[in-house]
Amino acid sequence: MDGTWEVYALKYGEVTTRRRADSFIGGDAHDGPMPLDFFTWVLRSGDRAILVDTGFEEDEAARRGRAIQRAPHEALAPLGLAPESIETVIVTHLHYDHAGGLHRYPAATFHLQAAEMAFATGPCMCHAHLRHTFSVEQVCEMVRHVFSGRVIFHDGDAEVAPGVTVHRIGGHSKGLMAVRVRTREGWLCLASDASHYYANYLEGRPFPIVADMEETLAGYGRIQALASQPGLVIPGHDPLVRRLFPEIAGGFVHRLDVAPRDFDPLAMSPEG
């Protein structure tokens, strides 16, 4: 271990029917397709591995009319990892597509913002518009892990491991956090849903799911400041990630700690 980390994106599902107008508040002047990918992420340094987010499983997919291509915990296999071996999981927020299947990681401690647990279990969940992105089963599973002593809460910025820090961004969800990782290319920022697509933060146009608009807009500057260079800001759902970063396993694992040399995602078509 040399104090730097490798970072991998693991795609486990997608939505291919979305249009550009679905991805921005106020819509979009163009009516082209804008598919969305579902990812989890792995950080590796020597023998240590940290998982960022856990995705969602078939039961949740069925409830929401989603299709997943592989179980998120099985997507670890090409990296030589078993879910039972993961000891640290960072949950960027508790939306259904980021916090499912926690039972797959029996040895794990879960890192979460205190503000996110308060949001997901508090009065805001009385409003259908705010609670529809949460799964009550997943939230209850996290509560059980709180009672079993397996959750570490953070209040803002914190270090999870040397070279790995978390930063509360908010906006999309009250306790949403980005993950900053030291790599050989410099500091990389896993933005998670602080920006679903490159276009959200590069053009300052928010994705339609927002809990706090001011925090969302301020977050676009924060995630860019957390990264050493523009190509090391990684949005949470953009299929362009798979075109900008090298594939290492079967089309669904991509290595992110290799900054793209020609970084101009807005000039690229989002299709595929």
C-alpha positions in Angstrom: 0.0 0.0 0.0 1.6 3.3 -1.1 -1.1 5.7 0.1 -3.0 5.8 -3.2 -6.1 4.0 -4.4 -7.3 2.4 -7.5 -11.0 3.3 -8.3 -13.4 1.1 -10.3 -17.0 1.7 -11.5 -19.1 -1.4 -11.6 -22.2 -1.1 -13.8 -25.1 -3.3 -12.7 -28.1 -1.9 -14.5 -29.4 0.8 -16.8 -32.5 2.6 -18.0 -32.5 3.1 -21.8 -35.9 4.8 -22.3 -35.0 8.2 -20.7 -35.0 11.3 -22.9 -32.9 14.5 -22.4 -36.0 16.3 -21.1 -36.2 13.9 -18.2 -32.8 14.8 -16.9 -33.0 18.6 -16.3 -35.3 20.8 -14.3 -37.1 22.8 -17.0 -36.6 20.1 -19.6 -34.2 20.4 -22.6 -34.4 21.9 -26.0 -33.3 18.6 -27.6 -35.5 15.5 -27.6 -32.7 12.9 -27.9 -32.2 9.9 -25.8 -30.3 10.2 -22.5 -29.9 6.7 -20.9 -28.9 6.3 -17.3 -26.5 3.7 -15.8 -26.6 2.3 -12.3 -23.1 1.9 -10.7 -21.4 0.9 -7.5 -17.8 1.8 -7.0 -14.8 0.0 -5.5 -11.6 1.6 -4.0 -8.5 -0.6 -3.7 -5.2 0.0 -2.0 -3.0 -3.0 -1.4 -5.1 -5.7 0.2 -7.8 -3.3 1.3 -11.0 -2.7 -0.5 -13.8 -0.2 0.2 -17.2 -0.4 -1.5 -19.1 2.8 -2.3 -22.8 2.2 -2.4 -24.6 -1.2 -2.7 -27.1 -0.7 -5.5 -30.5 -2.4 -5.5 -31.7 -6.0 -5.9 -34.3 -7.9 -7.9 -37.1 -7.3 -5.4 -36.7 -3.6 -5.5 -36.2 -3.7 -9.3 -39.6 -5.5 -9.6 -41.4 -3.0 -7.4 -40.1 -0.1 -9.5 -40.3 -1.7 -13.0 -36.5 -1.7 -13.3 -34.3 -4.3 -14.8 -30.8 -5.0 -13.5 -28.2 -6.8 -15.6 -26.4 -8.4 -12.6 -26.7 -8.4 -8.9 -24.5 -5.6 -7.5 -22.8 -7.9 -5.0 -21.9 -10.4 -7.8 -20.4 -7.6 -9.8 -17.4 -7.6 -7.4 -16.2 -11.0 -8.7 -14.1 -9.7 -11.7 -12.1 -7.8 -9.2 -11.4 -10.9 -7.2 -13.6 -9.7 -4.3 -16.4 -11.5 -2.4 -19.1 -9.5 -0.7 -18.4 -11.4 2.6 -14.8 -10.0 2.6 -15.8 -6.3 2.4 -15.3 -4.6 5.8 -16.0 -1.0 4.8 -19.0 0.3 2.9 -19.6 4.0 2.2 -23.3 4.7 1.6 -23.5 8.1 -0.2 -27.2 8.4 0.5 -30.2 6.2 1.2 -32.1 6.3 -2.1 -33.2 2.9 -3.3 -30.5 2.5 -6.0 -27.6 3.2 -3.6 -28.5 1.4 -0.4 -30.0 -2.1 -1.1 -28.7 -5.5 -0.3 -26.9 -4.5 2.9 -27.2 -8.1 4.2 -24.8 -9.2 1.5 -22.0 -7.7 3.4 -22.0 -9.4 6.8 -18.5 -8.2 7.9 -19.1 -4.6 6.9 -19.3 -1.3 8.8 -21.4 1.2 7.0 -20.5 4.9 6.8 -23.4 7.3 6.5 -24.2 11.0 7.1 -26.3 11.6 10.2 -28.3 14.1 8.2 -29.3 11.3 5.8 -30.6 9.0 8.4 -32.6 11.9 10.0 -34.0 12.8 6.6 -35.0 9.2 5.7 -36.7 8.5 9.0 -38.1 12.0 9.8 -41.1 14.2 9.0 -40.0 14.8 5.4 -41.0 11.2 4.6 -44.6 12.2 5.2 -44.5 13.8 1.7 -44.8 11.3 -1.2 -42.7 13.5 -3.5 -39.7 13.2 -1.1 -40.1 9.6 0.0 -40.6 8.0 -3.4 -36.9 7.6 -4.0 -36.4 5.7 -0.7 -37.3 2.1 0.0 -38.8 1.5 3.5 -37.3 -2.0 3.6 -33.8 -0.7 2.8 -34.1 2.2 5.4 -35.3 -0.3 8.0 -32.4 -2.6 7.3 -30.0 0.3 7.9 -31.8 1.1 11.1 -31.2 -2.5 12.2 -27.5 -2.1 11.5 -27.5 1.1 13.7 -28.9 -1.0 16.6 -26.3 -3.7 16.0 -23.5 -1.2 16.1 -22.4 -1.4 12.5 -23.0 2.1 11.4 -20.5 5.0 11.7 -22.3 8.4 11.3 -20.5 11.5 10.0 -21.5 15.1 10.4 -20.0 16.8 7.4 -16.5 16.0 6.2 -14.6 13.1 7.6 -11.8 10.6 6.9 -12.8 7.0 6.3 -9.2 5.7 5.6 -5.9 7.4 4.7 -6.6 8.9 1.3 -10.3 8.5 1.4 -12.6 11.2 2.7 -16.4 11.9 2.6 -18.0 15.3 2.2 -21.6 16.2 2.8 -23.0 17.9 -0.3 -26.7 17.6 0.3 -29.1 18.9 -2.4 -30.3 15.8 -4.1 -30.9 14.2 -0.6 -30.3 15.9 2.7 -27.3 13.8 3.7 -25.9 13.0 0.2 -22.1 12.9 0.3 -19.3 12.7 -2.3 -16.2 10.6 -1.8 -12.7 12.0 -2.4 -10.0 9.5 -3.2 -6.3 10.0 -3.5 -5.0 8.3 -6.7 -1.8 8.4 -8.6 -3.4 10.9 -10.9 -4.4 13.2 -8.0 -7.6 13.6 -6.0 -10.6 11.9 -7.6 -14.2 12.9 -6.6 -16.9 10.3 -6.8 -19.8 12.7 -7.0 -22.5 10.1 -6.7 -25.8 11.9 -7.2 -24.4 15.4 -6.5 -24.4 15.2 -10.3 -26.2 12.4 -12.2 -24.6 13.4 -15.5 -21.6 15.5 -16.6 -24.1 18.0 -18.0 -25.8 18.6 -14.7 -22.7 20.1 -13.0 -20.9 21.4 -16.1 -23.9 23.4 -17.3 -25.4 24.1 -13.9 -28.7 22.4 -14.7 -30.1 20.3 -11.9 -31.5 16.8 -12.2 -35.2 16.9 -11.3 -35.0 15.1 -7.9 -34.0 17.8 -5.5 -34.5 18.1 -1.7 -32.6 21.5 -1.5 -32.0 23.6 -4.6 -29.4 25.9 -3.0 -27.3 23.0 -1.8 -27.6 21.3 -5.2 -26.3 24.3 -7.1 -23.5 25.0 -4.5 -22.6 21.3 -4.8 -21.6 21.6 -8.4 -18.7 23.9 -7.4 -17.8 21.7 -4.4 -17.4 18.5 -6.4 -15.2 20.2 -8.9 -13.0 21.7 -6.1 -12.6 18.2 -4.5 -10.9 16.9 -7.7 -7.4 17.7 -8.8 -8.4 18.0 -12.4 -11.7 18.2 -14.4 -11.4 14.6 -15.7 -11.4 13.2 -12.1 -15.0 14.3 -11.3 -17.1 11.2 -11.7 -20.9 11.7 -12.0 -23.2 9.1 -10.5 -25.1 7.7 -13.5 -23.6 8.9 -16.7 -23.0 6.2 -19.4 -20.2 8.5 -20.8 -18.1 7.3 -17.9 -17.8 4.0 -19.7 -16.5 5.7 -22.8 -14.1 8.0 -21.1 -12.4 5.4 -18.9 -10.8 2.1 -19.8 -12.8 -1.1 -19.6 -11.2 -4.0 -17.7 -13.8 -6.7 -17.4 -16.6 -7.6 -19.7 -17.9 -4.1 -20.5 -19.2 -3.4 -17.0 -16.1 -2.7 -14.9 -14.1 0.5 -15.7 -11.0 1.8 -14.0 -11.5 5.5 -13.1 -8.1 6.5 -11.6 -6.8 7.1 -15.2 -7.8 10.6 -16.1 -9.0 11.0 -19.7 -6.6 13.0 -21.8 -9.2 14.6 -24.0 -11.9 15.5 -21.5 -14.9 17.1 -23.3 -17.9 15.1 -22.3 -20.4 17.7 -23.5 -19.2 17.1 -27.0 -20.0 13.4 -26.8 -23.3 11.8 -27.5 -24.9 10.3 -24.4 -26.2 7.3 -26.3 -24.6 4.0 -25.4 
